Each structure stands twice: as structure tokens, then as C-alpha cells.
Amino acid sequence: MGIRFLALTVCLIVIFGNYTTPVITGVLASTTSVITTAPRLLLRAPLDFRAKDVTDSRMTLKWKAPNSTDLPAIDGYRLYVVPSATPNITLPPSPTRYNLTNLDAAKNYRLTLVALYGEHGEGEAISLNQSTDSKAPGVPRSIKVVYMSPSTAVVLWAAPTRKYNKVDAYTMAYRETAVSDYWFESSVPGFSTYSQLKNLKYGVSYEVTVQAITYSTVYRGTAYKGPVSTPHQFYQGISGRLRSDIIIIIPDGTHHPCNQPSFEIHLPDLETLPGCYTWN
């Protein structure tokens, strides 16, 4: 009797063990099938994104479609422009170019382009920074001529009110009013608003003009010239503007005579102070 009970017990254990083994195996197999996922779809960015034919108010953007054959169909493109009143622009799938207009002169723009892959949404982005070009400045203002000696004078002026970028240079030109059609020209750096006239003839009438110049921010070597100021006539003699009209002030606030090597010039009727000058 004792031997029969032991055999039955062993048999039950074996049967139970065979029964439970497939159950455990099935649980493991089911768990593996749930965590297995398909590879992530890579929605590629457009290629060769660039700006061409840049002016002070517009540019042409060009690009190429992604060249992978395993991508979904492209429904179009979206262009993001910063800064802009219209921050994003939706474009058709072709042509792969766009004329961006109504831009501000001499301003840097951040341009970002993405392809639209239907139900998959936007793809990866490609970006570039592009500045618009400079624009010709306005006309210099408030031209004054200061008599310094029988053969020298100083021309002073104020910078143009309209500047689309900094003024890089000025061209100052002068001639005898009555007898000469030839203009003597000199170039002045954009940070200065004065020029010295030498070898003048005492008792002779002259006229002088000033023109502002801005260099292109896109095309090296290109200069944009603003309008020439209306000729300002002056008489090189004691009846002209005298040195007594000049107030000379140095940084400590004291006044110095006209032969001070470095000083500021203030004319009471000049709209903008010309700054500090050094005359030899």
C-alpha cells in the first residue's frame, strides 16, 4: 500500500510538470511579439537649400527634393521665415524654388525648409541664414563751410536721415563757381562728417556737394551711391563764415583757441554735431 501511494505521487508530479512547461513557454513567446516594432521611418530634409539673386527687398530660394526612393510621396513644402509678418508659407511639391519678396534692406533672415509627407507630417528641416543687400543712403544734410585761412576752409555736414545700413564713405566735391566745370573730389570715411579744403583762392566763390555711399553686404566691391546734395555756395574770404562762429570744446569742458590740435566743433545752427577732428 505504501509503495502504490508513492508511485501515484511521482506520477502526479511528472504530469503536473509536463503540463506547466508549455504554459510558461507560451507566456514568454507572447511577450516577445508585443515589444517587437517596425523600424522608424526617416522623413528626410530637402537638399541643397540656397538663396540666389539677392537684392535689398527680395531673394530667390532654390532646393532639391530628397533623393531616397523608400520615402512616402511629398505633398509640398513649408518655409519658415524669421523675422517676418508671415512666419510660415506652404508651397506645392514643384517647382522647387520660391521668390521671397517684401523684405527689409540690410536685414538678416533665418530661413527653414521642411518637406510635407502627407499623414506622416513634416520631415527633417534644413536651414540657412541670409541677409538682404544694402540700399543707397539718403542725401547728406545741413552743409556748412567754415573759413579757416585765406587758402583753407572746412566743410561740415550731417549724416542722411534715411540710412538702410551704415554709411561707409562720403564723396565731397568742390569747384570754382564761375570759371570751372571740373570738380575736385575727395573721399571721406563714413564715420566722419567733415572735410578740409586746401589751396583755395582768396576772394573767389566756390560751390561744394556731398554724396553718401554704402557698400553692398552681399556683392563684394559694389557701392550704392545716394543722391548728390544741392550745391552749397560759399565765398572764400572774410565775408564768409568766420572762425569766431566756432565753439571749441574738449572733453573736460574747457574752451580752446582754433589752433588746438584735437577738439570738437559745434556750430549753433548745425543739426547734428560733426564730432572730433584733427587738422594739420
C-alpha angles and dihedrals in degrees: 000000000000091000094051092052092052093051092050091051092052091048092053092050092052093047091048091049093052090048097052097046096071090047093057092045091051093053092053093049092049093051092052093054093054098054095046110101136178119261115274114262111240110216102201127217124243116269136237096012109185145150123239137179093024117189134168092276110021146027137188116237120205133182144155128243118251108274101214114118095206095066127105118256116283114239094190143296137275122216121201116201122191122218100023142122086231102047097183134029125193114217134189121253090257146076097034094219137077135192108226109202143172093053127154120251120256094007129134117231130195109218122192125182129193132177119235113228102191113243090002091066128211122359128215117308133241119198142187139179117229131174124209117234128266123260132220112275126234128262121290114251142216100021113196131179120209120201110227106165138339090280104029139059137165125232116211129186143163124247119259117275091222112061122159090185134355118303107250099189146350130222113214117193131181140173142170107277101220109033111025136065092183117101120210108217134197132178121233126193114253094243090062128071103191140068132191121232117211137185093029121163115244114238094020128121118234138179127212135195134191129205128189122221132197123190121226116263091205109034112049115227095020117124126195112209122204124215119294114250121247108272111268113212123212138170117231099222146073092292090064126084105308130218090250088074090068122093109201117203128176124196095272090058098246124129123241135188123263095266092066105129097225126019147128123265121215122184113192094225098040112110097211125030111243096218132227123339138188118206125190 
